[in-house]
Amino acid sequence: MASATERITILMSPRDGKRLISIAQNAGMSVSEYLRQAASIYRSTQDEQILYTLLEKMIHETVRAELAIDKSLKFVHESNPRIAKMESRTPVTRDNQNLRPTEC
């Protein structure tokens, strides 16, 4: 960490000041270090709300994508009999026998 050279004054009641000093001492830190660490892990409720909203949108879009994939797979599955019927109408000749798809 860079050396701390910036001074910031924080106003609080004498009671809150004593409590902050006590908490920092019990944690084995100076008040400055305690406040730096507390500030570095603080997450505002606004940040949490933004993340929650993004998560909701991601879940919604994932469900939409899954439904679209399911719809496409159903269409392909339902197309197979139609394709087979169309292929059965086409006589196999020497020219087109290699054009038919093979089954896996």
Chimera marker file (.cmm) of the C-alpha trace (Angstrom):
<marker_set name="trace">
<marker id="1" x="0.000" y="0.000" z="0.000" r="1" g="1" b="0" radius="0.5"/>
<marker id="2" x="1.181" y="3.521" z="-0.738" r="1" g="1" b="0" radius="0.5"/>
<marker id="3" x="2.121" y="5.521" z="2.318" r="1" g="1" b="0" radius="0.5"/>
<marker id="4" x="-0.817" y="7.382" z="3.818" r="1" g="1" b="0" radius="0.5"/>
<marker id="5" x="-0.260" y="11.123" z="3.458" r="1" g="1" b="0" radius="0.5"/>
<marker id="6" x="-3.771" y="12.487" z="2.880" r="1" g="1" b="0" radius="0.5"/>
<marker id="7" x="-5.563" y="13.737" z="5.972" r="1" g="1" b="0" radius="0.5"/>
<marker id="8" x="-9.352" y="13.577" z="6.144" r="1" g="1" b="0" radius="0.5"/>
<marker id="9" x="-11.277" y="15.012" z="9.076" r="1" g="1" b="0" radius="0.5"/>
<marker id="10" x="-14.371" y="13.150" z="10.205" r="1" g="1" b="0" radius="0.5"/>
<marker id="11" x="-16.798" y="14.784" z="12.583" r="1" g="1" b="0" radius="0.5"/>
<marker id="12" x="-18.685" y="12.602" z="15.052" r="1" g="1" b="0" radius="0.5"/>
<marker id="13" x="-19.977" y="12.700" z="18.564" r="1" g="1" b="0" radius="0.5"/>
<marker id="14" x="-17.504" y="12.056" z="21.398" r="1" g="1" b="0" radius="0.5"/>
<marker id="15" x="-19.407" y="8.849" z="22.169" r="1" g="1" b="0" radius="0.5"/>
<marker id="16" x="-19.070" y="7.607" z="18.562" r="1" g="1" b="0" radius="0.5"/>
<marker id="17" x="-15.391" y="8.602" z="18.558" r="1" g="1" b="0" radius="0.5"/>
<marker id="18" x="-14.678" y="6.563" z="21.717" r="1" g="1" b="0" radius="0.5"/>
<marker id="19" x="-16.597" y="3.630" z="20.298" r="1" g="1" b="0" radius="0.5"/>
<marker id="20" x="-14.639" y="3.798" z="17.005" r="1" g="1" b="0" radius="0.5"/>
<marker id="21" x="-11.318" y="3.923" z="18.864" r="1" g="1" b="0" radius="0.5"/>
<marker id="22" x="-12.370" y="0.936" z="20.981" r="1" g="1" b="0" radius="0.5"/>
<marker id="23" x="-13.455" y="-1.097" z="17.945" r="1" g="1" b="0" radius="0.5"/>
<marker id="24" x="-10.189" y="-0.345" z="16.106" r="1" g="1" b="0" radius="0.5"/>
<marker id="25" x="-8.076" y="-1.230" z="19.160" r="1" g="1" b="0" radius="0.5"/>
<marker id="26" x="-9.961" y="-4.497" z="19.650" r="1" g="1" b="0" radius="0.5"/>
<marker id="27" x="-9.243" y="-5.306" z="15.999" r="1" g="1" b="0" radius="0.5"/>
<marker id="28" x="-5.550" y="-4.559" z="16.575" r="1" g="1" b="0" radius="0.5"/>
<marker id="29" x="-5.540" y="-1.598" z="14.180" r="1" g="1" b="0" radius="0.5"/>
<marker id="30" x="-5.234" y="2.128" z="14.216" r="1" g="1" b="0" radius="0.5"/>
<marker id="31" x="-8.445" y="4.060" z="13.637" r="1" g="1" b="0" radius="0.5"/>
<marker id="32" x="-7.107" y="5.105" z="10.232" r="1" g="1" b="0" radius="0.5"/>
<marker id="33" x="-6.386" y="1.531" z="9.167" r="1" g="1" b="0" radius="0.5"/>
<marker id="34" x="-9.732" y="0.347" z="10.501" r="1" g="1" b="0" radius="0.5"/>
<marker id="35" x="-11.595" y="3.024" z="8.497" r="1" g="1" b="0" radius="0.5"/>
<marker id="36" x="-9.554" y="2.319" z="5.337" r="1" g="1" b="0" radius="0.5"/>
<marker id="37" x="-10.398" y="-1.379" z="5.536" r="1" g="1" b="0" radius="0.5"/>
<marker id="38" x="-14.043" y="-0.710" z="6.342" r="1" g="1" b="0" radius="0.5"/>
<marker id="39" x="-14.317" y="1.665" z="3.374" r="1" g="1" b="0" radius="0.5"/>
<marker id="40" x="-12.670" y="-0.821" z="1.009" r="1" g="1" b="0" radius="0.5"/>
<marker id="41" x="-15.224" y="-3.552" z="1.776" r="1" g="1" b="0" radius="0.5"/>
<marker id="42" x="-18.295" y="-1.291" z="1.925" r="1" g="1" b="0" radius="0.5"/>
<marker id="43" x="-20.880" y="-1.875" z="-0.818" r="1" g="1" b="0" radius="0.5"/>
<marker id="44" x="-23.709" y="0.567" z="-1.148" r="1" g="1" b="0" radius="0.5"/>
<marker id="45" x="-27.287" y="-0.622" z="-1.412" r="1" g="1" b="0" radius="0.5"/>
<marker id="46" x="-27.448" y="1.159" z="-4.775" r="1" g="1" b="0" radius="0.5"/>
<marker id="47" x="-24.641" y="-1.069" z="-6.102" r="1" g="1" b="0" radius="0.5"/>
<marker id="48" x="-26.445" y="-4.112" z="-4.750" r="1" g="1" b="0" radius="0.5"/>
<marker id="49" x="-29.680" y="-3.007" z="-6.446" r="1" g="1" b="0" radius="0.5"/>
<marker id="50" x="-27.917" y="-2.507" z="-9.778" r="1" g="1" b="0" radius="0.5"/>
<marker id="51" x="-26.370" y="-5.981" z="-9.548" r="1" g="1" b="0" radius="0.5"/>
<marker id="52" x="-29.718" y="-7.506" z="-8.566" r="1" g="1" b="0" radius="0.5"/>
<marker id="53" x="-31.448" y="-5.828" z="-11.534" r="1" g="1" b="0" radius="0.5"/>
<marker id="54" x="-28.746" y="-7.078" z="-13.921" r="1" g="1" b="0" radius="0.5"/>
<marker id="55" x="-29.075" y="-10.577" z="-12.496" r="1" g="1" b="0" radius="0.5"/>
<marker id="56" x="-32.861" y="-10.509" z="-12.979" r="1" g="1" b="0" radius="0.5"/>
<marker id="57" x="-32.430" y="-9.404" z="-16.608" r="1" g="1" b="0" radius="0.5"/>
<marker id="58" x="-29.833" y="-12.111" z="-17.235" r="1" g="1" b="0" radius="0.5"/>
<marker id="59" x="-32.133" y="-14.796" z="-15.827" r="1" g="1" b="0" radius="0.5"/>
<marker id="60" x="-35.064" y="-13.495" z="-17.900" r="1" g="1" b="0" radius="0.5"/>
<marker id="61" x="-33.024" y="-13.476" z="-21.124" r="1" g="1" b="0" radius="0.5"/>
<marker id="62" x="-31.624" y="-16.943" z="-20.380" r="1" g="1" b="0" radius="0.5"/>
<marker id="63" x="-35.159" y="-18.306" z="-20.049" r="1" g="1" b="0" radius="0.5"/>
<marker id="64" x="-36.132" y="-16.614" z="-23.332" r="1" g="1" b="0" radius="0.5"/>
<marker id="65" x="-33.096" y="-18.128" z="-25.074" r="1" g="1" b="0" radius="0.5"/>
<marker id="66" x="-33.878" y="-21.593" z="-23.697" r="1" g="1" b="0" radius="0.5"/>
<marker id="67" x="-37.473" y="-21.341" z="-24.942" r="1" g="1" b="0" radius="0.5"/>
<marker id="68" x="-36.289" y="-20.240" z="-28.386" r="1" g="1" b="0" radius="0.5"/>
<marker id="69" x="-33.852" y="-23.163" z="-28.552" r="1" g="1" b="0" radius="0.5"/>
<marker id="70" x="-36.565" y="-25.595" z="-27.446" r="1" g="1" b="0" radius="0.5"/>
<marker id="71" x="-38.924" y="-24.211" z="-30.099" r="1" g="1" b="0" radius="0.5"/>
<marker id="72" x="-36.250" y="-24.586" z="-32.785" r="1" g="1" b="0" radius="0.5"/>
<marker id="73" x="-35.433" y="-28.138" z="-31.734" r="1" g="1" b="0" radius="0.5"/>
<marker id="74" x="-39.128" y="-29.055" z="-31.780" r="1" g="1" b="0" radius="0.5"/>
<marker id="75" x="-39.456" y="-27.605" z="-35.290" r="1" g="1" b="0" radius="0.5"/>
<marker id="76" x="-36.449" y="-29.600" z="-36.500" r="1" g="1" b="0" radius="0.5"/>
<marker id="77" x="-37.786" y="-32.764" z="-34.887" r="1" g="1" b="0" radius="0.5"/>
<marker id="78" x="-41.204" y="-32.246" z="-36.490" r="1" g="1" b="0" radius="0.5"/>
<marker id="79" x="-39.542" y="-31.512" z="-39.850" r="1" g="1" b="0" radius="0.5"/>
<marker id="80" x="-37.783" y="-34.862" z="-40.033" r="1" g="1" b="0" radius="0.5"/>
<marker id="81" x="-40.920" y="-36.838" z="-41.040" r="1" g="1" b="0" radius="0.5"/>
<marker id="82" x="-41.835" y="-34.194" z="-43.646" r="1" g="1" b="0" radius="0.5"/>
<marker id="83" x="-38.348" y="-34.313" z="-45.093" r="1" g="1" b="0" radius="0.5"/>
<marker id="84" x="-38.412" y="-38.112" z="-45.158" r="1" g="1" b="0" radius="0.5"/>
<marker id="85" x="-41.779" y="-38.021" z="-46.937" r="1" g="1" b="0" radius="0.5"/>
<marker id="86" x="-40.467" y="-35.570" z="-49.538" r="1" g="1" b="0" radius="0.5"/>
<marker id="87" x="-37.363" y="-37.670" z="-50.060" r="1" g="1" b="0" radius="0.5"/>
<marker id="88" x="-39.426" y="-40.808" z="-50.510" r="1" g="1" b="0" radius="0.5"/>
<marker id="89" x="-41.214" y="-39.149" z="-53.433" r="1" g="1" b="0" radius="0.5"/>
<marker id="90" x="-37.927" y="-38.480" z="-55.197" r="1" g="1" b="0" radius="0.5"/>
<marker id="91" x="-36.819" y="-41.528" z="-57.128" r="1" g="1" b="0" radius="0.5"/>
<marker id="92" x="-33.278" y="-42.597" z="-56.438" r="1" g="1" b="0" radius="0.5"/>
<marker id="93" x="-31.196" y="-42.270" z="-59.543" r="1" g="1" b="0" radius="0.5"/>
<marker id="94" x="-27.581" y="-42.589" z="-60.219" r="1" g="1" b="0" radius="0.5"/>
<marker id="95" x="-27.289" y="-38.776" z="-60.247" r="1" g="1" b="0" radius="0.5"/>
<marker id="96" x="-28.904" y="-38.077" z="-56.881" r="1" g="1" b="0" radius="0.5"/>
<marker id="97" x="-28.202" y="-41.180" z="-54.782" r="1" g="1" b="0" radius="0.5"/>
<marker id="98" x="-25.135" y="-39.610" z="-53.152" r="1" g="1" b="0" radius="0.5"/>
<marker id="99" x="-27.028" y="-36.413" z="-52.300" r="1" g="1" b="0" radius="0.5"/>
<marker id="100" x="-29.264" y="-37.999" z="-49.659" r="1" g="1" b="0" radius="0.5"/>
<marker id="101" x="-28.184" y="-37.451" z="-46.083" r="1" g="1" b="0" radius="0.5"/>
<marker id="102" x="-27.058" y="-40.497" z="-44.188" r="1" g="1" b="0" radius="0.5"/>
<marker id="103" x="-28.524" y="-41.257" z="-40.793" r="1" g="1" b="0" radius="0.5"/>
<marker id="104" x="-26.197" y="-41.092" z="-37.823" r="1" g="1" b="0" radius="0.5"/>
<link id1="1" id2="2" r="1" g="1" b="0" radius="0.2"/>
<link id1="2" id2="3" r="1" g="1" b="0" radius="0.2"/>
<link id1="3" id2="4" r="1" g="1" b="0" radius="0.2"/>
<link id1="4" id2="5" r="1" g="1" b="0" radius="0.2"/>
<link id1="5" id2="6" r="1" g="1" b="0" radius="0.2"/>
<link id1="6" id2="7" r="1" g="1" b="0" radius="0.2"/>
<link id1="7" id2="8" r="1" g="1" b="0" radius="0.2"/>
<link id1="8" id2="9" r="1" g="1" b="0" radius="0.2"/>
<link id1="9" id2="10" r="1" g="1" b="0" radius="0.2"/>
<link id1="10" id2="11" r="1" g="1" b="0" radius="0.2"/>
<link id1="11" id2="12" r="1" g="1" b="0" radius="0.2"/>
<link id1="12" id2="13" r="1" g="1" b="0" radius="0.2"/>
<link id1="13" id2="14" r="1" g="1" b="0" radius="0.2"/>
<link id1="14" id2="15" r="1" g="1" b="0" radius="0.2"/>
<link id1="15" id2="16" r="1" g="1" b="0" radius="0.2"/>
<link id1="16" id2="17" r="1" g="1" b="0" radius="0.2"/>
<link id1="17" id2="18" r="1" g="1" b="0" radius="0.2"/>
<link id1="18" id2="19" r="1" g="1" b="0" radius="0.2"/>
<link id1="19" id2="20" r="1" g="1" b="0" radius="0.2"/>
<link id1="20" id2="21" r="1" g="1" b="0" radius="0.2"/>
<link id1="21" id2="22" r="1" g="1" b="0" radius="0.2"/>
<link id1="22" id2="23" r="1" g="1" b="0" radius="0.2"/>
<link id1="23" id2="24" r="1" g="1" b="0" radius="0.2"/>
<link id1="24" id2="25" r="1" g="1" b="0" radius="0.2"/>
<link id1="25" id2="26" r="1" g="1" b="0" radius="0.2"/>
<link id1="26" id2="27" r="1" g="1" b="0" radius="0.2"/>
<link id1="27" id2="28" r="1" g="1" b="0" radius="0.2"/>
<link id1="28" id2="29" r="1" g="1" b="0" radius="0.2"/>
<link id1="29" id2="30" r="1" g="1" b="0" radius="0.2"/>
<link id1="30" id2="31" r="1" g="1" b="0" radius="0.2"/>
<link id1="31" id2="32" r="1" g="1" b="0" radius="0.2"/>
<link id1="32" id2="33" r="1" g="1" b="0" radius="0.2"/>
<link id1="33" id2="34" r="1" g="1" b="0" radius="0.2"/>
<link id1="34" id2="35" r="1" g="1" b="0" radius="0.2"/>
<link id1="35" id2="36" r="1" g="1" b="0" radius="0.2"/>
<link id1="36" id2="37" r="1" g="1" b="0" radius="0.2"/>
<link id1="37" id2="38" r="1" g="1" b="0" radius="0.2"/>
<link id1="38" id2="39" r="1" g="1" b="0" radius="0.2"/>
<link id1="39" id2="40" r="1" g="1" b="0" radius="0.2"/>
<link id1="40" id2="41" r="1" g="1" b="0" radius="0.2"/>
<link id1="41" id2="42" r="1" g="1" b="0" radius="0.2"/>
<link id1="42" id2="43" r="1" g="1" b="0" radius="0.2"/>
<link id1="43" id2="44" r="1" g="1" b="0" radius="0.2"/>
<link id1="44" id2="45" r="1" g="1" b="0" radius="0.2"/>
<link id1="45" id2="46" r="1" g="1" b="0" radius="0.2"/>
<link id1="46" id2="47" r="1" g="1" b="0" radius="0.2"/>
<link id1="47" id2="48" r="1" g="1" b="0" radius="0.2"/>
<link id1="48" id2="49" r="1" g="1" b="0" radius="0.2"/>
<link id1="49" id2="50" r="1" g="1" b="0" radius="0.2"/>
<link id1="50" id2="51" r="1" g="1" b="0" radius="0.2"/>
<link id1="51" id2="52" r="1" g="1" b="0" radius="0.2"/>
<link id1="52" id2="53" r="1" g="1" b="0" radius="0.2"/>
<link id1="53" id2="54" r="1" g="1" b="0" radius="0.2"/>
<link id1="54" id2="55" r="1" g="1" b="0" radius="0.2"/>
<link id1="55" id2="56" r="1" g="1" b="0" radius="0.2"/>
<link id1="56" id2="57" r="1" g="1" b="0" radius="0.2"/>
<link id1="57" id2="58" r="1" g="1" b="0" radius="0.2"/>
<link id1="58" id2="59" r="1" g="1" b="0" radius="0.2"/>
<link id1="59" id2="60" r="1" g="1" b="0" radius="0.2"/>
<link id1="60" id2="61" r="1" g="1" b="0" radius="0.2"/>
<link id1="61" id2="62" r="1" g="1" b="0" radius="0.2"/>
<link id1="62" id2="63" r="1" g="1" b="0" radius="0.2"/>
<link id1="63" id2="64" r="1" g="1" b="0" radius="0.2"/>
<link id1="64" id2="65" r="1" g="1" b="0" radius="0.2"/>
<link id1="65" id2="66" r="1" g="1" b="0" radius="0.2"/>
<link id1="66" id2="67" r="1" g="1" b="0" radius="0.2"/>
<link id1="67" id2="68" r="1" g="1" b="0" radius="0.2"/>
<link id1="68" id2="69" r="1" g="1" b="0" radius="0.2"/>
<link id1="69" id2="70" r="1" g="1" b="0" radius="0.2"/>
<link id1="70" id2="71" r="1" g="1" b="0" radius="0.2"/>
<link id1="71" id2="72" r="1" g="1" b="0" radius="0.2"/>
<link id1="72" id2="73" r="1" g="1" b="0" radius="0.2"/>
<link id1="73" id2="74" r="1" g="1" b="0" radius="0.2"/>
<link id1="74" id2="75" r="1" g="1" b="0" radius="0.2"/>
<link id1="75" id2="76" r="1" g="1" b="0" radius="0.2"/>
<link id1="76" id2="77" r="1" g="1" b="0" radius="0.2"/>
<link id1="77" id2="78" r="1" g="1" b="0" radius="0.2"/>
<link id1="78" id2="79" r="1" g="1" b="0" radius="0.2"/>
<link id1="79" id2="80" r="1" g="1" b="0" radius="0.2"/>
<link id1="80" id2="81" r="1" g="1" b="0" radius="0.2"/>
<link id1="81" id2="82" r="1" g="1" b="0" radius="0.2"/>
<link id1="82" id2="83" r="1" g="1" b="0" radius="0.2"/>
<link id1="83" id2="84" r="1" g="1" b="0" radius="0.2"/>
<link id1="84" id2="85" r="1" g="1" b="0" radius="0.2"/>
<link id1="85" id2="86" r="1" g="1" b="0" radius="0.2"/>
<link id1="86" id2="87" r="1" g="1" b="0" radius="0.2"/>
<link id1="87" id2="88" r="1" g="1" b="0" radius="0.2"/>
<link id1="88" id2="89" r="1" g="1" b="0" radius="0.2"/>
<link id1="89" id2="90" r="1" g="1" b="0" radius="0.2"/>
<link id1="90" id2="91" r="1" g="1" b="0" radius="0.2"/>
<link id1="91" id2="92" r="1" g="1" b="0" radius="0.2"/>
<link id1="92" id2="93" r="1" g="1" b="0" radius="0.2"/>
<link id1="93" id2="94" r="1" g="1" b="0" radius="0.2"/>
<link id1="94" id2="95" r="1" g="1" b="0" radius="0.2"/>
<link id1="95" id2="96" r="1" g="1" b="0" radius="0.2"/>
<link id1="96" id2="97" r="1" g="1" b="0" radius="0.2"/>
<link id1="97" id2="98" r="1" g="1" b="0" radius="0.2"/>
<link id1="98" id2="99" r="1" g="1" b="0" radius="0.2"/>
<link id1="99" id2="100" r="1" g="1" b="0" radius="0.2"/>
<link id1="100" id2="101" r="1" g="1" b="0" radius="0.2"/>
<link id1="101" id2="102" r="1" g="1" b="0" radius="0.2"/>
<link id1="102" id2="103" r="1" g="1" b="0" radius="0.2"/>
<link id1="103" id2="104" r="1" g="1" b="0" radius="0.2"/>
</marker_set>
